[in-house]
């Protein structure tokens, strides 16, 4: 095995939702592997500092405004990006949001916000990029899912529905576009601290409860995702498509709190 299997030099990667959080970590990992970058946010000015950081790594970097709930915005962003930096060879569909409420409190607008952003947005961004990838007969599309792509949790009804949909969408697009040289996979992180869930990690009792259920006995750190994102973006994954790669410390094994050892009975 050679490093060329993971070398992204000369490849342009578009990473949506890079104003903060895991989107920046994905972009940083791809840049360190050699990729040039298209960074997106609804407000271009929120990308300025991160774009400078990526340029300091020696990577060509452009920023574009993108609202994944607006189809016109999607088409314009992809067109602008390719005009500025060249053909997009890697897409990371990361932009997303969450509304954390009991199911009975979810409103119609809550549902639309989450599902339209996470699921519909990912599809139409992938569609816009794939239209350009297909004539070139090459592409790597990575949809960001979650452990909720395969597990259900209370208080996350629309989010879980959207992430479960991402898993199914990934398989469908992999079948649609595989013959055109495009792989489509889902990277599904487990429990990682982000801006969306930071308040939960401020509850030490909850963190201990969570940690007991993770076989490696800790929540994820952003660097734990670096290898997976580079693998799925690179030539090393050329025969991997339609898959959901869980990077979750093993929580999807269904691990539970260890039962106490029963006391030994005294011999009669």
N, C-alpha and C positions, 0 to 999 in steps of 0.2 A: 504494500500500500504506500502511495506517495502523497505528499502534501497537495499535489495538483488536484486530487479528488475533492479537496475542500477549498481550493483557491478560487475566489470570486473576482479576481482582478479583471477589469474591463467590463464587468457586468453592472448594469444599472438596476438598483432595487428601489421600488416604491413602497414605503411603509406608511400606512395611514394612521392617523391619531398619534402624532409624535410630539405633541406639545408637552407631554409629561409621561410618567409611569412606564409600564412595560414596553410601550411603543419605542421609547428612546433606547431602552436596553436592547431591543431587537435590532434597531438601526445601528447601534454602536457595535454589536457583535458582527453584523454583516460588513460594516466598514473596516473593522480590524481584519476581516478575512479578505479584504481587497475591493469590496463593492463601492461604486459611486451611488449617491443617494438622492431620492426624491422624498422630501419630508412634507407632510400635509397636516393642516389644522383648519378649523373654520376661520381662524384669524391668523394671518401670516405673521404678524408681529410677535406672536407667542413662540415662534420657531427660531427667532434671530439668534439667541444665545447658543442654542443647541447646534444650529447650522454652523456657527463659528467653531464650535468644538470639533465637529466632523471635518471641517475644512483644515483644521490644525493637524488632523491625522493624514493630510495629503489627499483627501477624497474630494472629487468634484461633488458639489452639493447644491441642489436647488430647492426652493420652498414654493409651495403652491397652496392656495386656499381651496378647501374641499369640505363641502357639507354632504355627507353620505345620504342624507334624507332628501336630497334634491338631485334629480337625474341630470338636469342641465349643468349643475355644478360638477357632477362626476365627469361628464363628457368634456367639459372645458378644462378641468384639472389634468386629465390624462393627455389631452391634446397639447396643453401648455407645457407639461413636463417633458414630453418627447421632443417638442420643438426646442426646448432649452438644453437638454442633456443627452438626447438620443434614445434609442429603443429600450423600452422597459423589458428586462429579461426575468425579473423576480418581482412578485407582488406579495406583500404581507398585509393581509386584511385584518388590521388590528383595531381600528376605530370602534368604540363601543361605549355603552352606558348601562346603568342599572338603577332600578327603583326597588328598594328593599322594604316590603310591607307585608303584613298578613294577607292571605289571598282574598279575604272578604273586604279588605280596604283598597284593593287595586282598582283604579278607575280606568275608564275607556282610554283616556289620554295617556295614562301611565303605560298601559299595554302597547299602544301605538308607538310611543316614544322608544321603548326598549326594543320591540320586535322590528320596527322600521329601521332603527339604527344598526342593530347587531346583525340581523338576518337579511332584510331586503337590501340594506346598504352594501353588505358584503357581496351579494349576488351581482348587483349592478356595477360595482367597481370591477369585479372579476370579469364581467361581460365586456366592459369597455376596454379593459387591458387585453383580454383574450382576442378581441377582434383584430388587434394589432400583432399579437403573438402568432396567431394561426398562419398568416402568410409567411412568417419567418420560420415556422415549424420548430419553435423552441419556446419554452416557458416553464417557470416554477411558480405556482400559486400556493400560498400558505395561508389558510384561513385560521384565525385564532379562535379556538373554542375554550373549553374549560372542563374541569372535572364534572361540572354540571351538564356536560354533553352526554354523560353516561349515568349520572346520579341525580336524584331529586332531593332538594332541600326545602324545608319550610321557609316561607318568606321570600322565595325567589321564583315565583311562578312564571312571570313573563321572561325573566332572564334565563331560567332553565329551558323554557320552550324555545327561546332564540338560539341557545347554545346546542341544544339537541338538534334543532334544525340545521345548524352549521355542519354538524357531523353528517347528516343525510345529504345536504347540499354538496358537500365535499365529494361524496361517493358518486353522486349524479354527474357532477361536472368532470370528474376523473374519467367516467365512461364516455361522456360527450366529446372530450377534447384529447383523449389519450392518443388517438391515431394521428393527431396534428403535432405531436412532440411536446405536449404540455402535461406536466404532472400537477395534480391537485391534492394536497394533503391538509390535515387539520392538526395543529399543535395545540394540545389541551393542557394548560398548566393546572396544577392543583391549587393549594392554598398559599398564595403569595400576597404579601402586604402591598396594597396599591392605594392611590388617593381615594378610590371608591369604597374601600373597606377598612381604611385606617382606624376608624373609631372602634371596630371590633378588636383590633390588636392592642388597644389601650386597656382592655379588660383582661387582666392577667389570668383570672380564673378560666375565661374562655380559651385563652392561648394554651393553658395547661391541658384543658379538656381536649382541644384539637390535637395537641402534640402526642397525647396518649394513643391516638387513633392513626398516627402516621408511623409506619414501620421504621423509618429512618430517624424518628423522634425529633423532628424539627420542622417548622414551616419552611417553604421554599425561599431561596434568595435569588435575586434576578440573574446572577451569573450561572445558576443551575440550568438556565434555558439556553445559554450561548451555544453549546454543542448541538442541541436539537435544531435550532433555527438555521445554523450554518449547514448542517447535514441536509435538511429538507430543501435548502436553496441551492445546493451544489450538485456537481456531477455525481457525487457518491450516492445520491438517492435516485438515479435515473430510472431504476426499475421499481420504485416505490411510488404508488399512487392510490388514491382513494382511502388512505389510511388515517386513523386518528392515533397520534402519538401522545400518550399521557405522560407528562413529566410532573409527578405528584407525590414523590416520596413513598409511593406504594399505598396511598390511602384508598385507591380504587380496588384494592384487594378485599375491602370490607373489614379491615382490621378493627377489632373492638378492644375495649379496656380489658387488660389481663385479669382473669379471675384469681382471687386469693387462693393460696394453697390450703386445702382443707386440713384441719388439725388431725394428727395421727391418733387413732383410737388406742387406748391402753389395752394391752393384752389381758385377757381374763386370768 
